[in-house]
Amino acid sequence: MTETLTGCHVTVNGRSRPFTGPAHTSALDWLREQGLTGAKEGCAEGECGACSILVARPGDGDTPQDRTRWTAINACLTPAAALADQEVITSEGLGEPDALHPVQTAMALRGGSQCGYCTPGFICSMAAEFYRPDRAGGEEQASEDERCTAHDEHGANGFDLHALSGNLCRCTGYRPIRDAAYGLPAEPAPDDPLAARRTEPAPEPTSTEVVGPQGRFVRPAALDDVLDLLAGGESPVLVAGSTDFGVDVNLKGRREPLVVAIDRLPELRGLRWEQDELEIGAALTLSEIERRLGGRVPLLAQVFPQFASRLIRNAATLGGNLGTGSPIGDTPPALLALDARLVLASREGERTVPLAEYFTGYRATVRRPDELIKAIRIPLPQSPLTAFHKIAKRHFDDISSVAVAFALTVEAGTVTRAAIGLGGVAATPLRATATERALIGRPWTEETVRDAAAVLRAEGTPMDDHRASGRYRSAMLGRSLEKVFAESTAREELS
C-alpha cells in the first residue's frame, strides 16, 4: 500500500514542495530528503537546536510589522504534515554565499562557527530574534565596547540572548556567538524581504490528511470534527506542539494509527479576561501566552523563562503539558497554586474540573478518551505574594528535580490564603494541603514559616532517582518556603 495525500504542500524558502509521507515523518527528515541539509539531527528530542527552522506564525498584530512572526521551532519534533500550506525558511533560505543574511555575516565575522554542525540552527534561532517586532535597539549597531559591557542577557541592540537558550554548541564557545548576536543591526534593512513579510497575515491552517500503512495524520477543520474523531472509538493521539509526542516518535519508534493535530483550532486559541476569571486556550503556545499576558500573572511570568527553551516554548502548550499527566511538568505546580480549573470538551458537552482533582495517578487523569482539554481557567483576583522555585541541575532548559509554586495572601500580618503546588515529589503534581492548613490563620512570622516548612518537607512521597535523592527533595521543599518568607520580608524592609 502506498501513501496517499490530500492537498498537502509546504512552502520552503519560497518554493512550494509536495509532502508525500509517511505520516509520522518529521519536518527535519523531510527537509533533508529535499536536499536542505543545513538543519541537523543532534539529540532528536528538542534539546540541542541543531534542527531549528523558521515558520511563519500569526503575530499579535500590535504593530503593522507584527501580523506575522518568524518563529523558530525544532524541526525534529514537528510532523512534516503539520506544516501543510505553511511557510518555512531554513538556513539555506536566509542568504546566498555571495549575499549573506546579516545573521550569517555576523556569525562569520565574529568567529561564531568552527565545525559548523550547530551553526545553521543557531542562525535560524538568531534570525527569529532579529525579526522580533518588539526588539528595541538603541543603536544601529552595537560598538565593540557596548558588546563587552552589555547586560549578560540583553544586548545594546535589544537582542535577548534567551532566544538561543535551546541551541547548544560543543566546540565554538558561546562568547563569539553572543558577540555575533549583540553585533546585529538594531533593525532589519528597509528592503529585507523577510522583514516585509511580517506586515502580511500568516498562512491559515488547512485541513490535511495523510494516510498510509504506518498510520494516519489528520488536521481537522474545526473542533467539532476533532470531537467526532474522539467519539468514534479510534483512540486518536492529539498533538499540538508535539514537543512530547515527537520525542517518542524519534527515540522509541512510536507509531500511532491516528494522530490528530489541534494546535491551530481557533476554539482552543483564545485568551479572555473577565472581572473574576482568566481563560487561556489550551492550544496557545507558551510564548504566545507569555506575550499576551505581559506579566499580568506574576506566577506564570516566573515559570515561562524556566520552561525548557524558547524553541520549545514556541510550540509547547498548556493543554499538552497537562494532557500528558507527567508529575514533573513545570506548569502544573503553578496552575495548582493559582486554583486553576480545566474545561474538558466532548460530543456530550463541556465540564469543568478543578486541577487539584484532575490527576489520579502516574500519567493518569480524569479526562475520558472522548474528551480534550479546551481551556484553562484561573480565578481572579490573584494572591499578591507568589513565587515559583524550580530546582534543577541547570538553570535553564532542564527537567526539574523539584518544582514548587506559592500563592499567598497576607493581610494585617496574618496568612489568610495559601495555595502551594508541588511537582516532582509524587506520582502526580499535587497541592500541599497540610502545609496550607499550617499557614492559614497564623501570623506571617519566622516561627510560623519554620513550623510550616517542617510540614512541607513531609508532603508527597519524594524518591531517589538520577536527578536527586528523596532526602534532597524534601530538604528543598522546606527551604523553598523559607526563601519565600526571607524575600518577602526583605522587600517590606526596602519599601
C-alpha positions, -999 to 999 in steps of 0.1 A, spaced: 0 0 0 14 34 -9 10 66 10 -19 88 -3 -21 125 3 -49 151 2 -38 187 -6 -5 189 13 22 213 1 47 232 22 63 265 10 100 262 18 123 291 11 97 305 -13 91 273 -32 61 250 -29 70 214 -23 47 184 -20 48 162 11 43 125 3 46 109 37 49 86 56 25 103 81 50 101 110 78 118 91 94 147 110 99 181 93 136 176 98 138 143 79 116 155 51 136 187 47 168 167 45 152 144 19 146 176 -1 183 183 -1 181 210 25 207 195 48 216 227 68 192 215 96 208 186 115 197 159 140 217 163 172 196 149 200 162 142 183 144 154 214 144 192 212 174 200 234 202 209 211 186 232 184 207 219 155 174 213 137 160 248 141 139 263 113 117 294 109 79 291 104 55 320 96 31 321 126 4 347 135 17 377 153 -1 397 179 -10 425 155 1 452 179 20 469 151 19 466 112 52 446 115 35 421 138 9 404 116 33 375 110 61 364 133 90 344 121 91 317 148 119 293 154 109 257 162 125 223 164 121 206 131 130 172 146 98 172 168 74 187 143 55 164 119 61 175 84 23 171 77 17 197 104 33 223 81 8 218 52 3 250 33 26 268 57 57 289 50 91 276 62 126 292 60 156 271 65 192 283 69 196 279 31 168 303 25 182 331 46 210 341 23 234 331 -6 272 326 -4 276 359 -23 247 377 -4 248 366 32 220 374 56 230 398 84 229 370 109 252 348 87 276 377 82 278 384 120 285 348 128 312 346 101 329 379 111 329 372 148 341 336 147 308 321 157 313 288 139 340 261 140 328 226 129 296 242 117 273 214 128 252 235 151 256 268 132 225 266 109 203 260 140 219 290 158 214 311 128 177 303 125 171 310 161 191 342 159 171 352 128 138 348 147 151 372 173 165 395 147 129 398 132 111 401 165 89 432 160 93 445 196 131 442 197 142 476 208 177 485 199 193 518 209 219 520 182 220 508 146 249 485 155 265 480 189 301 490 192 328 467 205 328 484 239 290 481 241 291 444 233 316 439 261 297 459 286 261 448 276 239 431 301 247 394 303 214 385 286 204 416 266 225 434 240 225 471 233 207 463 200 178 447 220 188 411 213 175 388 240 201 360 245 174 337 258 163 333 222 193 310 219 186 290 251 176 259 231 208 259 209 239 240 220 274 243 207 302 219 217 333 234 201 330 271 193 323 285 227 294 309 233 312 342 236 317 346 198 281 336 192 269 361 218 291 388 201 275 380 168 241 384 183 249 417 200 266 430 169 235 427 147 218 459 134 190 472 156 165 469 128 164 449 95 172 468 63 142 486 46 145 462 16 147 430 37 120 407 22 116 386 54 110 418 74 85 430 49 67 396 51 58 404 87 32 430 76 11 404 58 -11 378 75 3 344 84 -10 314 63 -42 300 76 -42 263 87 -58 240 63 -74 206 68 -50 178 60 -50 141 58 -21 118 52 -29 81 50 -5 51 48 3 17 62 21 31 92 -7 54 103 -28 85 95 -22 122 102 -53 144 103 -57 182 108 -94 187 112 -110 220 100 -129 226 133 -132 215 169 -165 196 162 -145 174 137 -120 166 165 -148 157 189 -163 134 163 -130 116 159 -126 113 197 -162 99 199 -156 74 171 -136 49 191 -103 52 171 -84 65 202 -65 92 183 -34 108 198 -39 146 200 -8 167 193 -3 205 194 34 214 195 44 177 195 72 185 219 65 154 240 50 130 214 77 139 189 104 125 213 86 92 215 84 91 177 121 97 173 136 78 202 111 50 208 98 44 173 63 52 184 38 48 155 1 56 162 -28 46 139 -43 81 141 -26 114 150 -48 145 151 -33 180 151 -53 205 172 -27 233 175 -44 258 151 -80 253 161 -95 288 168 -117 273 195 -86 264 215 -66 295 210 -85 323 228 -74 343 258 -102 360 277 -100 384 307 -131 387 328 -136 405 362 -134 372 381 -116 349 357 -89 345 332 -94 319 305 -65 306 284 -70 284 253 -53 250 256 -36 253 222 -20 287 227 18 282 227 36 292 259 54 320 240 21 334 229 6 332 264 37 350 278 34 378 253 -3 382 257 -3 382 295 25 407 296 34 398 332 -1 403 345 0 369 361 33 372 380 35 335 390 33 324 354 57 351 344 82 333 367 75 299 352 79 308 315 116 316 314 124 284 332 102 262 310 126 243 286 139 268 260 124 294 236 124 268 208 102 245 229 80 273 243 73 284 207 55 251 202 45 237 236 11 244 250 -6 243 284 -30 217 271 -2 195 261 17 199 293 -14 190 313 -26 163 289 5 141 294 -2 139 331 35 140 339 45 145 375 74 167 365 58 192 342 66 228 351 32 244 346 10 221 368 25 233 402 19 269 392 -16 263 379 -24 243 411 -12 273 432 -35 295 411 -65 273 418 -69 266 381 -98 247 366 -98 228 333 -125 229 307 -129 194 292 -149 192 260 -166 162 243 -195 155 220 -217 154 252 -207 190 260 -183 207 284 -174 201 320 -151 220 344 -127 201 367 -105 216 394 -69 209 385 -64 196 421 -88 168 412 -76 162 376 -46 139 383 -55 104 395 -22 85 392 11 83 373 3 99 339 -34 92 346 -62 118 348 -100 121 350 -101 131 313 -121 105 293 -109 91 260 -136 111 242 -126 144 258 -99 170 252 -87 200 272 -103 231 257 -92 258 281 -76 266 315 -95 290 338 -78 309 366 -99 327 392 -93 364 399 -81 383 418 -48 366 424 -29 363 456 -3 391 458 26 371 471 37 344 446 69 325 438 80 297 416 111 277 425 125 252 400 153 231 414 173 215 386 209 208 377 209 235 350 193 269 355 176 267 321 165 240 296 164 212 322 139 189 338 132 198 374 140 176 404 115 196 424 91 224 414 73 245 440 48 272 434 34 295 461 3 319 461 -1 335 494 -23 363 508 -11 381 539 -34 407 555 -25 427 586 4 403 592 -18 371 591 -19 345 563 -55 345 551 -49 323 520 -23 298 510 -21 276 479 11 256 472 16 234 441 43 207 440 59 188 412 85 160 412 77 147 447 50 122 440 34 102 411 13 133 403 15 170 407 -3 179 440 -14 206 463 5 208 496 -28 209 516 -12 201 550 12 229 547 -15 253 536 -35 244 567 -4 250 588 -1 286 574 -37 298 571 -48 319 601 -13 322 616 9 353 616 34 356 588 64 352 610 97 332 611 82 309 637 51 301 616 73 295 585 96 273 604 67 251 616 51 251 582 84 242 564 87 211 586 52 201 573 61 209 537 92 186 539 69 157 545 45 164 517 43 139 488 65 108 485 99 120 474 120 92 459 156 86 449 164 88 412 192 100 389 181 136 393 180 138 431 176 118 463 144 118 482 161 134 511 174 163 490 139 168 475 124 170 510 150 195 521 144 217 491 106 218 498 113 233 533 139 257 520 116 270 493 91 282 519 118 298 540 131 315 509 97 330 501 95 344 536 130 358 535 124 375 502 90 389 512 103 404 544 133 418 527 110 436 502 90 450 531 121 464 547 132 480 515 98 496 509 
